[in-house]
Amino acid sequence: MPSENAHFSIIYDGEGLAEGSIDAKDLAPALLALAEVVDEAQPLVPELDARLSLRVRSNFERGSFEIHLELAKLYQQVVSLFSGQDATAFANLFQILGITGLVGVLGLFQLIKRSKGRKTTSVTFERSERVKITFEGDTEPVEADSRTWQLFQNLRVRKAIEQVITPLFHKGIDTFEIKHRGQQSLKVAQDEAKYFIAPTEHEGE
């Protein structure tokens, strides 16, 4: 069974989900899009030497609609299953995406939220493989992993993340959250969903 390092959950909440159900037409594209984000991010963590799959776990809870997910390798030796190296690799992947976070270092979801749909005015790469990014209207830069910045500029990734957030544009769904080990790492309110709309190809270039 995969380590807890590979588990996280996403939560959609709002009056429309009070009965603990969600329209499959909203949920299915969001989950497929999240799996696509993982697919795009995985090559940036070479320690993950086997292809990953994003799996839905069975312990659904009523009230808000919380979906428990796990990353699992599609093929590997049982003896080396989720070894110390794997735990570090998953931690790196989750940090890049923003499923977990280091103090002061933004993951992908947090960086998109912080951007508020604005363009960048400066990008400075550091020797530590970190990048400092300043958005229009800000006086201080934010810090992210250079791989996070690479994903931020990837139009395919941005369109997939827009799909993950799309249920917030529907009446009755007010918030989206990501949790890891019971700790909230991201919360997006309905009025913030517009920040996650993917840029056009022209803007991406």
N, C-alpha and C positions, 0 to 999 in steps of 0.2 A: 504494500500500500504506500502511495506517495507520502513524503514527509509533509508536515504542516508548513514547511517553507514554501511549498508549491500550491497552497490553498489560499483563496481569497474570495470575496463575495462582492456582488454589485447589488444595489438596492434602488428600486423605483418606489416612490412614495407619493401619496396624495389621496384625496377623497375618493377618486375613481377606483382605488385599489383596496378599499376598506374590507371587501369581501375576500381578499387574498387571491384574486385572479387578475389576469392581464390578457389583453387581446393578443393572440398568437401572431397576428399580422404586425404587431408592434415589436413583440419580443424576439421572434425568430430572426429578422434582419439585424437586430441589435447584437445578438449573440454571434451570428455569423461574421459581422463586422469586427467584433472584438477578437474573434479567432484570427481574422485577417491581420489585425494589428500585431498580434503575437507572431504570426508568420513573418511579417516584415521586420520585426525587431530581433528575432532569434539569431540571424546571421551576425549581428553586432556583438554577440556574446559567444565567441568560438569555443569556450569551455563546454557549452551545451553541444555535445558531439553526436546527438541523435535528434531526429525531427520530433517536435512537440505537438501534442494535441490538446485542445482546450475542452475539458469535459465538465458536464453539469452533474453536480452531486445531488443525491435524492432528498436531503433534509430540508425541504421547503418549510417556511414558517408563515403563519397567517398574519394579517394586519397589513403592514407594508409588504411589498413583493420583493423578498430577498432571495437572490439566486446564488447558491454556493457553487464555486467553480474550482477546478484544480488543473494544473498543467501536468501532463504525463508524457514520458518518452514512449515513442511507438515501438522501439526495439532497443534492447540493451541486455547485458549480462545481469542475471538476478543477483549475483554476488556483489556487484558494484552499484546496485540500485540505490539512488539517492545517497551517495557517499558524501563525505565532507566537501569534495570538489563540486559535486552537484549542488549542494546547499549554497555554496558561495556563488555559483553560476546563476541560480534562481534569484538570489538576493540582488545580483547585478542587473538581471533582466527586470525585476520588479522595480528597482530604483530608476532605471532608464524610463520605464513606462509611467511611473508615479503611483504604482500600487502600494509601494512603501516609500519612505522618503528619508533623506538625511537632512539634518537641520541646516537651513540656508541653501540647500541645493534642490532645484525644482525638477520633478519628473515631467514626462510628456503631457499628461492631463493637466497638471498644475501650471505648466508653462503656457499652454493654450488658454487656460482660464485667466492667467495673469496678463496675457497679451491683449485681451479684450477686443480682439479683432484688429488691433493696430499694427502698423508697419514698424519695422525696426529702424533705429537711427544709427546704431553701432553694434558691432559684434567683434569681440576680442577673444582670441584663443590663448589659453594659458598652457604652460608646460605640463601641468598636472592632468592634461586631457579634459580640462574644464573650459567652459566658455562663458564669458560675461556678455549679456544681451541687454541693450537699452531700447525700450519701446517709445514711440512718439508720445511726448507729454511727460515722460518720466525723467527725473534728474539722476536717479541712481540705477545702476544695472542690476539685473538678477543673474544668478549663477546656475548653470546646468551642466550636465555631462555633455561632452561633444557629440556623443551618440544620440542623446536626446534631441539636440539641435538638428542632427541629421534627419531624424524622424519627423521633427517639426516641419521641415522643408519638403517632406515627401508627400506629394499630392494624393497618392493612393492611400497613405496612412491617414491623412487629414480627412479624406472623404469617408473612410471607415469609422473614424472617431465621431464624425458628424452623425453617422447612422446610429452609433451607440447612444448618442444624446437625443436623437430625434423623438423618442416617446415624450420628452418634456414639452414638445410643441403641441401635444394633444391635451384636450381638456380633461382634468381630473388627475393628471400626473404632475406633481409640483417640484419634486427633487430627485436627483440622482446621486448616489453615494458609492464610494469604493471603500471596503474595509479589508484589513489584513490582520489576522490574529486578534480580531475583535476591536481593533483600533481604526478609527476613521482616518483615511489618508486624503480623501477628496469629497467635497460636497458641492453640487452644482444646483442652484435654484433655477426656477423656470425663467426668470428674467435674465439669467446668465447664459442660457442655452444658445443665444445668438452668437456668443463669442466662439462657439465650436463649429460654426458653419465654415466649411472648407473654403480656402481662397480659390479664385479662378486660376486657370493655367497661367494666365498672364501675370497675376500677382505672384504665383509660385516661381516663375522664371526670374 
